[in-house]
Amino acid sequence: MNKFVVHQLLNHVLIMHPEQLIVSGKHRFTYTEFNLRVLKLANGLKKIGIKKGTMVGVLDVNSHRFLEMHYALSMLGAIIHTINFRLSPEQMVYSMMHADDEWIFVSDIFAPAVKPLWAKFPNWVLMSDNNTQTLLETKQAFHYEDLINNSEAKPLPEADEVQEDDIFSIFYTTGTTGEPKGIPYEHKTILTGAIQLFHHMALHENGASLSSRDVFMPLIPFFHIHAWGMAFFPFYLGVKLVLPLAADAAEQQALIEKEKITWLNMVPTQLQALLEQKDFGNIKVLTGGSPFTSGIAHRATKAGVKFSLIYGGSDQLGTAISVVPESINPDSPEALEWLRVGMRPFPLVEVSIRDKQGKEVPHDGSTLGSVWVRSPWLPKGYYKNSEITNQHYINGWFRTGDLGFFHPNHLIYIADREGDAIKSGGEWIPTGLLESIISEHPAVAQVAVIPHKSEQWGQRPLAIIKKKSQINDNDLVVFLMQKVEEGQMAKFWVPDHFIYMDEIPLTSAGKLNKKILRDQYSQF
Amino acid sequence: MNKFVVHQLLNHVLIMHPEQLIVSGKHRFTYTEFNLRVLKLANGLKKIGIKKGTMVGVLDVNSHRFLEMHYALSMLGAIIHTINFRLSPEQMVYSMMHADDEWIFVSDIFAPAVKPLWAKFPNWVLMSDNNTQTLLETKQAFHYEDLINNSEAKPLPEADEVQEDDIFSIFYTTGTTGEPKGIPYEHKTILTGAIQLFHHMALHENGASLSSRDVFMPLIPFFHIHAWGMAFFPFYLGVKLVLPLAADAAEQQALIEKEKITWLNMVPTQLQALLEQKDFGNIKVLTGGSPFTSGIAHRATKAGVKFSLIYGGSDQLGTAISVVPESINPDSPEALEWLRVGMRPFPLVEVSIRDKQGKEVPHDGSTLGSVWVRSPWLPKGYYKNSEITNQHYINGWFRTGDLGFFHPNHLIYIADREGDAIKSGGEWIPTGLLESIISEHPAVAQVAVIPHKSEQWGQRPLAIIKKKSQINDNDLVVFLMQKVEEGQMAKFWVPDHFIYMDEIPLTSAGKLNKKILRDQYSQF
């Protein structure tokens, strides 16, 4: 009866927006054509034995085939494991083994790279335009397009039996420590969470406002919470969807122009790359996932890019969104305030920031605490990992592992990861916030602040800088002392050491890889 | 963990929009003040013994006290029975007995009228500004404001224990036949259904588009699905809410001006009354619940009122919404098409129109069938009435009892109630559609079409007309023959008889009371 079930979205878009387009490379499908392919695919999958509860790994960039798999597996009640290809090879294999993937669907982009895995997993399907290409000369693999071409587009009776609390998907987080953690999501949880996120951006004035007139392109990969819900919402809304495949920044820019894309999601590093393109249209961007520096905000605003920042994650879905007006002069005094990204929780989401004793910190604009979250779309825990589940999912709340504080107006400021903050002489220095301030220097392209061992203070901040133009330690100290005078930071936050690198290592999610940096530089 | 629970909405609005206003007569509360009253009230209710599962009837117009009851009872896990005061006195008592109301909360407006019921129900609370007023000299009753004044505003531990599948409310439908039927709603169902409705109007271009800048006033009473969800959505959105109490059309008009109201809901008869006011601002109206005649549409559009029409009901919540552009020239040829109100189902809602054999009718713009609906927010059935539940809630679908057809573009047209359609010589005549066409005549204020017994044809249509200006049978026949020539209706739809009345009887929901009309005129 109650049906928050993923493939249910198809019924709506087919009836109301049958001619709307999905674009994927050289392919252009109407939603009607897309649905026919999904129905045939679902029948094809059924023939090869995929059924309710089958775990199916999919390894691809954001393509129409990957999207089709979402809906076809949903109809069968099977589970899609969106394989995180930005994990290290060892971690990726770990995730596929840990999820017990019974089938691996791999696109030709990734087929050569997974050669060493052929023996580890018995059942393979190659996703490719080119049916004659084989995964391996001797290895038997099905061809995705054969599954479609050899099947009828008839409805599956089991599609009606899928329940909203059945598991729809699993994906693995890309933490900077430990093994990847898998998070299973029910149909209902992933759908209500995704719908809530996009609805909110339609209702409230913000940089990434959206409507049924927008054209969408997800630069967040499907393995990150189904491109932050973009695998679902275009169907819900009936809008044109453009899938970027493996487009680089220049190709993304070309797509934006050609397909008249107005609404995108991406992490700040992707936005930074896009902003380096010469021509830039008037687009709306939802970004987040790593600290958003003032530097990027300035450049984006000057380039006519409107944006909102989302706070959330694979293990909590969307939690809060920045209160960014649609247009702001990045050089105005008010700009500084919102560039620090005050966040408003989504309705029905509660955020609690707690001290070590578990008591909510005062809403005073400075007291740091541990960020806890609860919401209707919180998952139940990590897959086959009750120990870490019990550390994070407690009494209906999720302990995020982030440090933050409340503004007196109750906006939330996320300052750092708990493991990243620096304890200097008994006082916390939030590295995320400090990075944001340092990034305001026009010669700084990217910055990571990590703790450096100190006999006297326990830890002191060390700043690792990727330069945009010539700069030295003294320039930075002068710049930061100015910020101290302006009351934006405490004097003891000014780093003792600066290191200059050509490229700062990033994690699979495009975040600063502080683990590598700490291993290398904390003790030098 | 998962918390689609009504009082959860308070947390959000308190943090993000604490100074926003709720206006109710001479009272003006911020959401912060409202919350303090709710907390005190919940503690007061607890003291008098109201607890999880207690059934509490509330009899009032749309007031702040009625709204407070929604949230205070939610915190206790008690159930609110929003008493339908437009039922006949016998039916109202029936609903209170059938729901097993343990407590009756009654406002001073209704207190005199319910005198005969004092003995029937043991526990009474009087909702009034005036604490000295007693319900009855000898009858012991609590005073609502005492419950608040004598209690602390402390959080209730049980509020955290309320589950999203607990029953939140029950209300009784006002069908034109049989006893009223009660429908219990879970927290999750009523919240997700309401949120979906308002979200949709924010996302899609339509007459009743809304945003966080709107000011809301519900003219739909709380006993109709909590004012079609307006008891919840202003909290979700953080907007100013104005409660009309018992305002008549002139007072509503004054409120709209004074409080700068931009967004209202109401049934077509209320809109008609409002349109008779001299001055009229630029407002957005969501309407529905009974056929929306072209006459009202024309007048509304000329008065600068933008509107959308919703299709749904107490036993299915919101199902579909009209595809009405924001502005349209009501005299244009296109206007006629949308005045017939093509409907688009909400995402995740499926509408199926079926013939007698249960097969979906062709989408040809004319084949009438029975309208079936399924959605994630469908209730499980009628309260303590498995027989009628089994007739309507079948295999996860709800049989609405409406007749409709699909346009070739898949828009849905609701033509009639199944019991109202006329079978003339073996062919259906949809009375709702016929009424809409007749109402386009400028001299027609209101029209009801009912079947009239015919030896030759079985049934023939009889039109009952409320005149706006002078008109006779011949004028109407000439007018309708013109519509026949234009291809808008079949010739055999033209009524054989016309009757003129000063006032056409309405049901408690403001719909044409065809039962009374049929009893009186079908056989004359």
Contacts between the chains, C-beta under 8 A, distances in Angstrom:
chain1	res1	chain2	res2	distance
A	1	B	374	6.9
A	1	B	378	5.5
A	1	B	380	7.1
A	1	B	393	7.7
A	1	B	396	4.1
A	2	B	189	7.6
A	2	B	375	8.0
A	2	B	376	4.7
A	2	B	377	7.4
A	2	B	378	6.8
A	3	B	348	6.9
A	3	B	374	6.8
A	3	B	375	7.3
A	3	B	376	5.3
A	3	B	396	7.7
A	4	B	348	6.9
A	4	B	376	4.8
A	8	B	348	5.7
A	8	B	350	7.8
A	9	B	347	6.8
A	9	B	348	7.2
A	11	B	350	5.6
A	12	B	345	6.9
A	12	B	347	4.6
A	12	B	348	6.7
A	12	B	349	7.7
A	15	B	345	7.4
A	15	B	410	4.5
A	16	B	344	5.5
A	16	B	345	7.7
A	16	B	410	6.8
A	18	B	410	7.9
A	164	B	376	7.1
A	189	B	2	7.6
A	192	B	192	7.1
A	195	B	199	7.6
A	199	B	195	7.6
A	199	B	199	4.1
A	199	B	202	7.0
A	199	B	203	6.9
A	202	B	199	7.0
A	202	B	202	4.7
A	202	B	203	4.6
A	203	B	199	6.9
A	203	B	202	4.6
A	203	B	210	7.8
A	203	B	211	6.3
A	203	B	212	5.8
A	203	B	237	6.3
A	204	B	211	7.8
A	204	B	212	5.1
A	205	B	211	7.4
A	205	B	212	6.6
A	205	B	213	7.6
A	210	B	203	7.8
A	211	B	203	6.3
A	211	B	204	7.8
A	211	B	205	7.4
A	212	B	203	5.8
A	212	B	204	5.1
A	212	B	205	6.6
A	213	B	205	7.6
A	236	B	347	4.7
A	236	B	348	7.8
A	237	B	203	6.3
A	237	B	347	7.8
A	344	B	16	5.5
A	345	B	12	6.9
A	345	B	15	7.4
A	345	B	16	7.7
A	347	B	9	6.8
A	347	B	12	4.6
A	347	B	236	4.7
A	347	B	237	7.8
A	348	B	3	6.9
A	348	B	4	6.9
A	348	B	8	5.7
A	348	B	9	7.2
A	348	B	12	6.8
A	348	B	236	7.8
A	349	B	12	7.7
A	350	B	8	7.8
A	350	B	11	5.6
A	374	B	1	6.8
A	374	B	3	6.8
A	375	B	2	8.0
A	375	B	3	7.3
A	376	B	2	4.7
A	376	B	3	5.3
A	376	B	4	4.9
A	376	B	164	7.1
A	377	B	2	7.4
A	378	B	1	5.5
A	378	B	2	6.8
A	380	B	1	7.1
A	393	B	1	7.7
A	396	B	1	4.1
A	396	B	3	7.6
A	410	B	15	4.5
A	410	B	16	6.8
A	410	B	18	7.9
